[in-house]
Amino acid sequence: MNNLLNYDNALYKFYKTLKINSLPISSWDFYSSFFDKSCKSSSDVKSLLQLAKNNSWVFNEAILEQELIDKEHTIVVTDAELRIVYASQNIWEMNRYHPEEIIGQQPKMFQGEKTCKASLKKISNAVKKKESFEATILNYRKDGSTYNCWIHGQPLFNKEGEVVNFIAFEREVA
């Protein structure tokens, strides 16, 4: 009986750390999908916080939860040379790539012949100047189909003021 109490206490502590609002369960399928997404988002937040710690980001960490959990944005992090070092698990829903498939690649892997060159130039200039940017560009999914991707990107600085990473908050838009 004591083991069951320990189990209940452990579950309580776990669920308390998740940003899950209680919902009336009208369908296990809906709840299961919601719960799975919540667990993945929580896992992503923990991974991103570790990445922030490892790279000494000077950054408001609460934004990560807000962007992933509240706004359901996809997050892509690159190193200073624009190689992808992290992608949140929800990237699959947007472009059908698993995060591990794109690690080490550059974000231009999502672009193609119909991607607006002027928008890319705007993004490139902001990155060179180490400034934030916001743009919507035509990207390509793994299967070659296109989607409009809204991106809010910004440089991430360490305590010495050096750019160590870039972070992009993304979502598919109409």
TINUTOR-782612 format. One record per residue: residue number from 0; residue in three letters; x, y, z of N, C-alpha, C in turn. Coordinates in steps of 0.05 Angstrom, whole numbers, plus 32768, in hexadecimal, padded with zeros to 4 digits. Layout:
<atoms>
(NUM "ala" (X Y Z) (X Y Z) (X Y Z))
...
</atoms>
This chain:
<atoms>
(0 "met" (8010 7FE8 8000) (8000 8000 8000) (8011 8019 8000))
(1 "asn" (8028 8018 800E) (803A 802F 800F) (8045 8035 7FF4))
(2 "asn" (804B 8020 7FE4) (8055 8024 7FC9) (8041 8032 7FB7))
(3 "leu" (8027 802C 7FBB) (8013 803A 7FAB) (8011 8057 7FB3))
(4 "leu" (8014 805D 7FCC) (8014 8079 7FD5) (802C 8088 7FC9))
(5 "asn" (8044 807C 7FC8) (805B 8088 7FBC) (8057 808D 7F9E))
(6 "tyr" (804A 8079 7F91) (8044 807C 7F75) (8031 8094 7F70))
(7 "asp" (801C 8096 7F80) (8009 80AC 7F7D) (8017 80C7 7F82))
(8 "asn" (8028 80C8 7F96) (8036 80E1 7F9B) (8049 80E8 7F84))
(9 "ala" (8056 80D5 7F79) (8068 80DA 7F62) (8058 80E4 7F4A))
(10 "leu" (8041 80D7 7F45) (8030 80E0 7F2F) (8026 80FD 7F33))
(11 "tyr" (801E 8102 7F4C) (8015 811D 7F52) (802B 8132 7F4D))
(12 "lys" (8044 812C 7F55) (805A 813F 7F50) (805F 8142 7F32))
(13 "phe" (805E 812C 7F23) (8062 812E 7F06) (804D 813F 7EF9))
(14 "tyr" (8033 8139 7EFE) (801D 8147 7EF1) (801D 8165 7EF9))
(15 "lys" (8026 816B 7F11) (8026 8186 7F1B) (803A 8197 7F0A))
(16 "thr" (804F 818A 7F00) (8063 8199 7EF0) (8059 819F 7ED4))
(17 "leu" (8045 8190 7ECA) (803B 8195 7EAF) (8027 81AC 7EAF))
(18 "lys" (8026 81B9 7E99) (8013 81CF 7E95) (7FF9 81C4 7E89))
(19 "ile" (7FEC 81B3 7E98) (7FD3 81A6 7E8E) (7FBC 81B1 7E9E))
(20 "asn" (7FA9 81BD 7E8F) (7F90 81C5 7E9C) (7F7D 81AD 7E9C))
(21 "ser" (7F6F 81A9 7EB2) (7F5D 8192 7EB3) (7F46 8198 7E9F))
(22 "leu" (7F3F 8183 7E91) (7F29 8184 7E7E) (7F16 816E 7E83))
(23 "pro" (7EFC 8172 7E7E) (7EEA 815B 7E81) (7EF1 8147 7E6B))
(24 "ile" (7EF3 812F 7E72) (7EFB 811A 7E5F) (7EE2 8110 7E51))
(25 "ser" (7EDD 811A 7E39) (7EC6 8110 7E29) (7ECF 80FB 7E16))
(26 "ser" (7EE9 80FA 7E11) (7EF3 80E5 7DFF) (7F10 80E0 7E06))
(27 "trp" (7F17 80C7 7E0B) (7F32 80C0 7E12) (7F45 80C6 7DFB))
(28 "asp" (7F3C 80C4 7DE2) (7F4C 80CA 7DCB) (7F55 80E8 7DCC))
(29 "phe" (7F42 80F9 7DD1) (7F49 8116 7DD2) (7F5D 811C 7DE9))
(30 "tyr" (7F56 8111 7DFF) (7F67 8115 7E17) (7F83 810A 7E13))
(31 "ser" (7F84 80F2 7E08) (7F9E 80E5 7E03) (7FAF 80F6 7DF1))
(32 "ser" (7FA4 8100 7DDC) (7FB2 8112 7DC9) (7FBC 812B 7DD7))
(33 "phe" (7FAB 8137 7DE7) (7FB2 814F 7DF6) (7FC8 8149 7E0A))
(34 "phe" (7FC6 8132 7E18) (7FD9 812B 7E2C) (7FF4 8125 7E20))
(35 "asp" (7FF4 8117 7E09) (800D 8111 7DFA) (801B 812B 7DF2))
(36 "lys" (800C 813E 7DE7) (8018 8158 7DDF) (8023 8166 7DF7))
(37 "ser" (8015 8166 7E0D) (801E 8173 7E26) (8038 8167 7E30))
(38 "cys" (803A 814D 7E30) (8052 813F 7E39) (806A 8146 7E27))
(39 "lys" (8066 8146 7E0C) (807B 814D 7DFA) (8084 816A 7DFE))
(40 "ser" (8071 817C 7E01) (8078 8198 7E06) (8088 819C 7E1F))
(41 "ser" (8080 818E 7E35) (808F 818F 7E4E) (80AB 8185 7E4B))
(42 "ser" (80AE 816F 7E3C) (80C8 8163 7E36) (80D9 8177 7E26))
(43 "asp" (80CD 8184 7E13) (80DB 8198 7E03) (80E5 81AF 7E14))
(44 "val" (80D4 81B8 7E26) (80DC 81CF 7E37) (80F4 81C7 7E48))
(45 "lys" (80F3 81AF 7E53) (810A 81A6 7E64) (8124 81A4 7E53))
(46 "ser" (8122 819A 7E3B) (8139 8198 7E29) (8143 81B4 7E22))
(47 "leu" (8131 81C6 7E1C) (813A 81E1 7E15) (8146 81F0 7E2D))
(48 "leu" (813C 81EB 7E44) (8148 81F7 7E5C) (8164 81ED 7E61))
(49 "gln" (8168 81D3 7E5B) (8183 81C8 7E5D) (8196 81D4 7E48))
(50 "leu" (818C 81D7 7E30) (819B 81E4 7E1B) (81A2 8201 7E22))
(51 "ala" (818F 820F 7E2E) (8194 822A 7E37) (81AA 822B 7E4C))
(52 "lys" (81A9 8218 7E5F) (81BD 8217 7E74) (81D8 8210 7E69))
(53 "asn" (81D9 81FD 7E57) (81F3 81F4 7E4B) (8200 820B 7E3B))
(54 "asn" (81F0 821C 7E2F) (81FB 8231 7E1E) (81FA 824D 7E2C))
(55 "ser" (81F3 824D 7E45) (81F2 8266 7E55) (81E2 827C 7E49))
(56 "trp" (81CA 8275 7E3F) (81B9 8289 7E33) (81B1 829F 7E47))
(57 "val" (81B1 82B7 7E3E) (81A5 82CD 7E4D) (818A 82D0 7E40))
(58 "phe" (8176 82C4 7E4D) (815C 82C0 7E40) (8147 82BC 7E56))
(59 "asn" (812F 82C6 7E51) (8118 82C1 7E63) (810D 82A5 7E5E))
(60 "glu" (8114 8293 7E6F) (810D 8277 7E6B) (80EF 8272 7E6B))
(61 "ala" (80DF 8283 7E77) (80C2 8280 7E78) (80B6 8281 7E5C))
(62 "ile" (80C4 828E 7E4A) (80BB 8291 7E2E) (80B9 8275 7E21))
(63 "leu" (80CA 8263 7E28) (80CA 8249 7E1C) (80B0 823A 7E21))
(64 "glu" (80A7 823B 7E3A) (808D 822E 7E41) (8076 823C 7E33))
(65 "gln" (8077 8257 7E33) (8062 8266 7E26) (8060 8260 7E08))
(66 "glu" (8076 825F 7DFB) (8077 825A 7DDE) (806F 823D 7DD7))
(67 "leu" (8079 822A 7DE6) (8073 820D 7DE0) (8058 8204 7DEA))
(68 "ile" (8051 820B 7E03) (8039 8200 7E0F) (8021 8212 7E0A))
(69 "asp" (8024 822C 7E0F) (800D 823E 7E0C) (8007 8244 7DEF))
(70 "lys" (801B 824A 7DDF) (8017 8252 7DC3) (801A 823B 7DB0))
(71 "glu" (8025 8224 7DB9) (8029 820C 7DA9) (803A 8211 7D91))
(72 "his" (804E 8222 7D94) (8061 8227 7D7E) (8076 8211 7D7C))
(73 "thr" (8080 820D 7D65) (8097 81FC 7D61) (80B0 820C 7D67))
(74 "ile" (80C4 8200 7D74) (80DD 820F 7D7A) (80F4 8201 7D6C))
(75 "val" (8104 8211 7D5E) (811C 8207 7D51) (8133 8218 7D5B))
(76 "val" (8149 820B 7D65) (8160 8219 7D6F) (8178 8211 7D5D))
(77 "thr" (8187 8225 7D54) (819F 8220 7D45) (81B7 822A 7D55))
(78 "asp" (81CF 8221 7D4C) (81E7 822C 7D58) (81ED 8246 7D4A))
(79 "ala" (8203 8253 7D50) (820A 826C 7D44) (820F 826A 7D26))
(80 "glu" (8216 8252 7D1C) (821B 824E 7D00) (8201 8244 7CF1))
(81 "leu" (81EB 8246 7CFF) (81D0 823F 7CF5) (81CC 8221 7CEF))
(82 "arg" (81D9 8210 7CFE) (81D4 81F3 7CFC) (81C0 81ED 7D12))
(83 "ile" (81AC 81DE 7D0B) (8196 81D8 7D1E) (81A2 81C6 7D34))
(84 "val" (819E 81CE 7D4D) (81A7 81BF 7D64) (818F 81B4 7D74))
(85 "tyr" (8178 81BF 7D70) (8160 81B6 7D7E) (8147 81BD 7D6F))
(86 "ala" (8133 81AB 7D6F) (8119 81B1 7D65) (8105 81A3 7D77))
(87 "ser" (80F0 81B2 7D7D) (80DB 81A7 7D8F) (80CD 8190 7D80))
(88 "gln" (80C1 817E 7D90) (80B5 8166 7D85) (809D 816C 7D74))
(89 "asn" (8090 8184 7D78) (8078 818A 7D68) (807F 8193 7D4B))
(90 "ile" (8099 8193 7D44) (80A0 819A 7D29) (8094 8185 7D15))
(91 "trp" (8090 816D 7D1E) (8085 8158 7D0E) (806A 8160 7D02))
(92 "glu" (8059 816D 7D13) (803E 8175 7D0A) (8040 818A 7CF4))
(93 "met" (8055 819A 7CF4) (8057 81B0 7CE1) (8063 81A7 7CC6))
(94 "asn" (8079 8198 7CC7) (8087 8192 7CAE) (808E 8175 7CAA))
(95 "arg" (8086 8163 7CBC) (808A 8146 7CB9) (80A7 813D 7CBC))
(96 "tyr" (80B7 814E 7CC8) (80D2 8146 7CCF) (80D3 8140 7CED))
(97 "his" (80E0 812B 7CF5) (80E5 8126 7D11) (80FD 8137 7D19))
(98 "pro" (80FE 8140 7D32) (8114 8151 7D3A) (8130 8145 7D34))
(99 "glu" (8133 812B 7D39) (814E 811F 7D34) (8156 811F 7D17))
(100 "glu" (8143 8122 7D04) (8149 8123 7CE8) (8156 813E 7CDF))
(101 "ile" (8151 8152 7CEE) (815A 816D 7CE6) (8171 8178 7CF6))
(102 "ile" (8178 816A 7D0B) (818F 8173 7D1C) (81A8 8173 7D0A))
(103 "gly" (81B7 8188 7D0B) (81D0 818B 7CFA) (81CB 8197 7CDF))
(104 "gln" (81B1 8199 7CD7) (81AA 81A6 7CBE) (81A7 81C4 7CC2))
(105 "gln" (81A4 81D3 7CAC) (819E 81EF 7CAE) (8180 81F4 7CA8))
(106 "pro" (8174 8209 7CB3) (8157 820E 7CAD) (8151 8210 7C8F))
(107 "lys" (8165 8217 7C7F) (815F 8219 7C62) (8156 81FF 7C56))
(108 "met" (8158 81E9 7C65) (814F 81CF 7C5B) (8131 81CF 7C57))
(109 "phe" (8122 81E2 7C63) (8105 81E4 7C61) (80FD 81F6 7C49))
(110 "gln" (8110 8203 7C3D) (810A 8216 7C27) (810D 8209 7C0C))
(111 "gly" (8101 8216 7BF8) (8101 820C 7BDD) (80FF 8222 7BC9))
(112 "glu" (80F9 821A 7BB0) (80F9 822E 7B9B) (80E3 8243 7B9E))
(113 "lys" (80CD 823D 7BAB) (80B8 8251 7BAE) (80BA 8262 7BC7))
(114 "thr" (80CE 825D 7BD7) (80D2 826C 7BF0) (80DB 8288 7BE8))
(115 "cys" (80CE 829C 7BF4) (80D3 82B9 7BED) (80F0 82C1 7BF4))
(116 "lys" (80FE 82C9 7BDF) (811A 82D1 7BE3) (811D 82EB 7BF4))
(117 "ala" (8109 82FD 7BF1) (810A 8316 7C00) (8107 8310 7C1E))
(118 "ser" (80F5 82FE 7C25) (80F1 82F6 7C41) (810B 82E9 7C4C))
(119 "leu" (8117 82D8 7C3C) (8130 82CB 7C45) (8146 82E0 7C49))
(120 "lys" (8147 82F4 7C38) (815B 8309 7C3A) (8156 8319 7C54))
(121 "lys" (813D 831E 7C5B) (8136 832C 7C73) (8140 831C 7C8C))
(122 "ile" (813B 8302 7C8B) (8143 82F1 7CA1) (8162 82F0 7CA3))
(123 "ser" (816F 82ED 7C8C) (818C 82EC 7C8B) (8199 8305 7C96))
(124 "asn" (818E 831C 7C8F) (8199 8336 7C99) (8196 8338 7CB7))
(125 "ala" (817F 832F 7CC1) (817A 8331 7CDE) (818E 831E 7CED))
(126 "val" (8192 8306 7CE2) (81A5 82F4 7CEE) (81C1 82FF 7CEE))
(127 "lys" (81C9 830B 7CD8) (81E4 8317 7CD6) (81E8 832E 7CEA))
(128 "lys" (81D2 833D 7CEE) (81D3 8354 7D01) (81CE 834B 7D1E))
(129 "lys" (81C8 8331 7D21) (81C2 8326 7D3C) (81A9 8333 7D48))
(130 "glu" (8195 8335 7D38) (817C 8342 7D40) (8164 832E 7D3E))
(131 "ser" (814F 8334 7D4C) (8136 8324 7D4A) (8129 832A 7D2F))
(132 "phe" (8119 8317 7D26) (810A 831B 7D0D) (80F0 830C 7D0F))
(133 "glu" (80DD 8313 7CFE) (80C4 8306 7CFB) (80BD 8305 7CDE))
(134 "ala" (80B6 82EE 7CD4) (80B0 82EB 7CB7) (809E 82D3 7CB3))
(135 "thr" (8090 82D3 7C9D) (8081 82BB 7C94) (808D 82B3 7C79))
(136 "ile" (8095 829A 7C78) (80A1 8290 7C5F) (8094 8276 7C56))
(137 "leu" (8097 8270 7C3D) (808D 8257 7C33) (80A2 8242 7C37))
(138 "asn" (809B 822E 7C47) (80AE 8218 7C4C) (80A3 81FE 7C3F))
(139 "tyr" (80B5 81EA 7C3F) (80AE 81D0 7C33) (80AF 81BA 7C48))
(140 "arg" (809A 81A9 7C47) (809A 8192 7C59) (80AC 817C 7C4E))
(141 "lys" (80AF 8168 7C5D) (80C0 8151 7C55) (80B5 8145 7C3B))
(142 "asp" (809B 8144 7C37) (808F 8138 7C1F) (808F 814B 7C07))
(143 "gly" (809A 8164 7C0A) (809B 8177 7BF4) (8084 818A 7BF3))
(144 "ser" (806F 8186 7C02) (8059 8199 7C03) (8061 81B2 7C12))
(145 "thr" (8053 81C8 7C0D) (805B 81E2 7C19) (8048 81EA 7C2F))
(146 "tyr" (8052 81FC 7C40) (8042 8208 7C55) (804E 8223 7C5B))
(147 "asn" (803D 8235 7C65) (8047 824F 7C6D) (804F 824D 7C8A))
(148 "cys" (8067 8256 7C90) (8073 8254 7CAA) (8079 8270 7CB6))
(149 "trp" (806B 8277 7CCB) (8071 8290 7CD9) (8088 828A 7CEC))
(150 "ile" (809C 829B 7CEB) (80B4 8297 7CFC) (80BA 82B1 7D0B))
(151 "his" (80BE 82AE 7D25) (80C9 82C4 7D35) (80E4 82B9 7D40))
(152 "gly" (80F9 82C5 7D35) (8114 82BC 7D3D) (8123 82D1 7D4C))
(153 "gln" (8135 82C8 7D5C) (8146 82DB 7D6C) (8160 82CE 7D74))
(154 "pro" (8175 82DE 7D76) (818E 82D4 7D7F) (818E 82CE 7D9D))
(155 "leu" (819D 82BB 7DA6) (81A0 82B6 7DC2) (81BD 82BB 7DCA))
(156 "phe" (81C0 82CC 7DDE) (81DB 82D4 7DE7) (81E2 82C6 7E00))
(157 "asn" (81FC 82C2 7E05) (8206 82B7 7E1E) (820D 82CE 7E31))
(158 "lys" (8217 82C8 7E48) (821D 82DC 7E5C) (8233 82F0 7E53))
(159 "glu" (8243 82E7 7E40) (8259 82F9 7E35) (824F 830A 7E1E))
(160 "gly" (8235 8308 7E17) (822A 8318 7E02) (822E 830D 7DE6))
(161 "glu" (8237 82F4 7DE4) (823C 82E7 7DCA) (8223 82D8 7DC1))
(162 "val" (821E 82D8 7DA7) (8208 82C8 7D9D) (8211 82AB 7D9D))
(163 "val" (8202 829A 7DAB) (8208 827E 7DAC) (81F4 826D 7D9D))
(164 "asn" (81DC 8277 7D9B) (81C6 8268 7D8D) (81B3 827C 7D81))
(165 "phe" (81A2 8272 7D6F) (818B 8281 7D66) (8173 826F 7D6C))
(166 "ile" (815D 827C 7D74) (8144 826D 7D79) (812E 8277 7D68))
(167 "ala" (811E 8265 7D5D) (8107 826C 7D4C) (80EE 8260 7D58))
(168 "phe" (80DA 8271 7D5B) (80BF 8267 7D63) (80AF 8267 7D49))
(169 "glu" (80A3 8250 7D42) (8097 824D 7D28) (807B 8241 7D2B))
(170 "arg" (806A 8247 7D17) (8050 823A 7D14) (8047 823B 7CF7))
(171 "glu" (8038 8228 7CEF) (802C 8228 7CD5) (8015 823B 7CD5))
(172 "val" (8014 824C 7CC0) (7FFE 825F 7CBD) (7FF1 825C 7CA2))
(173 "ala" (7FD9 8266 7CA0) (7FC9 8264 7C86) (7FD5 8276 7C71))
</atoms>
